[in-house]
Amino acid sequence: MSKRALIFPGQGSQFVGMTEDFNESAQATLKEMNSLLNIDLLSMMHHDERINETTYTQPAILMHSIALFEQYKGKFDYCLGHSLGEFSALVAAGVITKEAAVQIVYKRGQLMNEAYPNGIGKMAAIMGTKREVIEEACAAISNHEQILNIANINGPGQIVVSGHSEAIDALIEQKQALGLKKVIPLNVSGPFHSELMKVIERDFENFINQFEFSDAVVPVIQNVTATPVTDADEIKENLIKQLYSPVEFTNSIQYLIDNGVTEFVEVGPKNVLTSLVKKINRDVNTINIATTNDLSEV
């Protein structure tokens, strides 16, 4: 029997006006989560370019996804989120409440944004190059002063690296000698999912320990392991590791396909993840729920 997985997007899917066409019920959910923050994020989502700043982007995307998920009535067998999207997946799987999720993600965004001054760290996408070649390139560039790590494995020919700005610059300068085909600097404010993020590990751990985590009622494919996890303590441990570990999206999707998933439903703004899924396997079915109008498709 075919299976369905819900997938939740991460940073990069946001845009100004992202919730303006939500129905009354979804707007009520947004207002409920917004009331837990010390800013009017809902107003910012409607008409403020600051929504593209990490501190605000992360809770905004989560709020968007959860407001849609609460109206979703279909069945699903697995949950998966890309980076911060993993928190939306945990809400869907019953691990944490939406109230806990929005507070955790807001704090996560603040910590990640404040970890380093602008200019210290960067990220870049490498296209058309095998993972093994990129790993060798990162090792060649890295030293005791400059760190460069693989951050996201998004699909065939699309891998993101993260680390010190000087290391990214060196990678770009030496790309031909390192065997890299195309390197595209990304417009992000920090070296996310690199070892540099270990500086916020303790603060993040202390913060999330304030909240109750339950065992998942539906398996969550976690970014760090690319395998299903249901145990609450293991889920929390992997969330902390996720700050400075690669997002194993390709292996996660492949695991789901290998275990009978034939349909992927993306719940959140835009269609970034379903586009990546199609590049991994064009034969699976994909559905996007980006507005409340899209719920009729499922």
N, C-alpha and C positions, 0 to 999 in steps of 0.2 A: 504494500500500500504506500502511495506517495506521501511525503511529509512536507510540512511548511515551516519555514524559519522566519521570524521577524528580525529585521536588521535596522539599527539605529545609527544615524550619521554623527560625525564629529565636527570639529572646527573646520570652517571653510564653506559650510552649507548656508550660513546666515546671510540675510540681506535686509535692508531697510524696508519695512512694510510687510514683513514675513508672516504676520498673523492677522492682517486687516480683514481678510475674507473668511475668518473662522465664524462659525455659528454661535448662537447665544450660549449654549452649553459649554462649548470649548473656551469661550471668552471667560466664563465663570471659573473654569479650572485655572486659566492663566492668572486671573485676579487673585485666586486663593493662594497660589504659589508666590506671586509677586508680593503679597502682604507679609511674607516671611523675610523679605530682604530689606536692607536699609536704603534702598534706592528704588525709584520707579522704573524698573526695567521694562515693564509693559509699554509705557509711553516711549521709552527709548527704542524699543523694537519697531514702533510705528514710524518714527521720523527722525532718528538721531544716528549719525554716522559712527558714533562711538560704539555702536553695536558690533563693529569690526575689531574692537580691542579685546584681547584675550579675557580680561576680567569679566566683561559683559557678554562676550560671545558664548562662553561655555554654558552659563545658566539659561541664556536665551534659547539656545538650540534644545537643551533639555526640556524647557517649558513647552516649546513648540511640539516636540515629540510626544510628551506625556499627555498634553491636551488632546492630541489626536488618538493616542493609544486608548485613552479612557472611553472613547466612543467606538472603538473597534470591537466588533462582536464575533469575529471569526476565531477558529481554533488555530493553535500553533504548537509545534513540537519542540522547538529550540528558540533561544534568543541569542543575539549577537550584536554588539555595538562596536563602532570604530573609535578607539581612544575614549574621549569623554562620552561617546554614545553608549559605552558599556554601562554607565549609570542608569540610562533610560532602560536598557535591557534588564538591569537588576530590579527596577520597579516593575516591569512587565512580568518578571519571574517571581515576584513576591518576596524578594530578598530585603529590600528597603522600601519605605514609604516614599511617596512623591515629596512629602514635606521634608524628609531627611535628605532626599536626593538633591533638591534645589539648594539647600543650605551647604551640603558637602561640595557640590560642583562650584558654587559661588566662591567658597573658600579655596578650592583647588585652583580656580582661575586666578584668584588674587595671588596665591603663593607662586604659581608658575610665572605670572607677569612680573612679580617683584623679586624673583630669584637673582636676576642679574640686570645691571643697567643696559639700556639699549646699546647695541653695537658689540656686546661681548660674544653673543652667540647667534648662529644662523642655522637655516635648514636649506637643503637643495634637493630637487628631484633629479634622479638619474634615469634616463630613458634608454631602452634597448640594450641593456647590459645585464648579464647574469649575476646572480647574487654572489657567487663565489669570487668573481672578478672584483665586485664592489667591496666585499669583505677584505680582500687583499689590498685594495687601494686605501681603505680606511686604516689598515694596519701600517701601511707604508707612510702615510701622512702623520699619524698619531705619534706623540712622544710624551715625555713626562710633563710638558707644559701645554701641549695642544691635544685636545681630545676630539675624535671624530668617530661616530658610531652609526650603524644602520638604525633608522628610527621606525620606518613603516615599510612593510612589504605589501604593496597594494594590489599587485597583479603582474602578469607577464610583462616584463619590460618597463615596470614602473616601481622604483624603489627610492625611498627618501632617506637622506642621511642628515645627521644633526651633530652639532658640536661648536667649538670655538670658531669665531668669524675668520680668523687667520687660517684655520684648517680648511674651511670651506673655500676660501680664496685660493689656497694652494692646490686644492683638488681641481678647481676650475682651470688654473694655469697649467697643471700637469696632466690634464685629462687624456690627452693623446698618448703620452708615455705610459699612463696607467691603464690604458685599454678601455677607457670610457667613451661611449658614443656621443651622448648629449647630456649636459648638466645645466639645470635651470634653477637659479636662486629663487627661493620662495619668500613671499612677503609676510613673514611672521616675526614676532617680537622676541623670540628666545629659542634656545636649543632644546626643544621639547623631545622627550623620549631618548635622551642621551644620558650618559653617566653624570653630566653636569647637574642634572635634576636631583641627584642624591642629596643636595644641600637642603631640600625641603622635605625630605623623607620623614624625619622625626616630627616636624610640625603637622604634617598631613596625617600621620598615624595618630597623633594625640587628638586631633580634631575628630576624625571619624570614629574614634573609640567612644565618643559621647553618644553614638547612635546605635540602635539595636539592629543587628543583622540576623535574618532568619535563613534557614535552608531553602534553597530554590525549589519551587513547585514544578518548574520546567527547567531543564538543563541550560546553563549559560555557557556558551563557548567563549572563554576568556582570552583576551588579547595576548597575554604572556605565554599561555600554554597551547593555544589552538586546540584545546580538548574540552569536553563538557565537564562542568563543575557544578555541584549542588550544595556542598558543605559550606556553611556560613563562614567559618573561620578561614578556610582555604580561599574562599572568594575575597575576603577582606585582605588577606596576605597578598594575593595577586594584584589587587587594586593598588596597593602601595608599590609593589614592584613595577607596575605598569608605568609609573612616572618616569622611570629611567631605562625601560626595556623596550625592545621593538614591538610594534603592533603587527602581530602575525596574521594579517587579514587573509592573505592567499591560502595559507595552510588551514585556516579556520573554515573558509568556504569549501575547500577541497574535502575536509573532514566531513562536513555536512552532506556534500554530494555523495561521498563514498558511503554514507550511512542513510541514504534513501531520500534526502531532501531534493525535491524537484521544483519547489516554488519558494521564492524569496520575496518578502513584502517589506519594502523600505518605508519606515514611519518617521517622517521628518522633512524639513525643507529640502527642496531640489531632489535630484536623482543621482547623486554622486556614487553611492554604494551599488545600486543596481547596474549602473554603467560598468563599474569594476567587475561585478559578478559576471556579466555577459562576456567580458574579456577573458575571464577564467574559464568559463564554460558557456558557450552560446546556446546550448540545447536546453538549459533550464528556463523556467518561466519566472518573470519578474513583474512586480506590481509596485507602483509608487502611491503612497498616501501622503501628499504634501499639503492638502487642504481638507476641510470637512466635506467638500463636494466629492472628493475622491473615494470616500468610504462606500459609495454605492457600487464600486468595482469589486469589492470583496465581500 
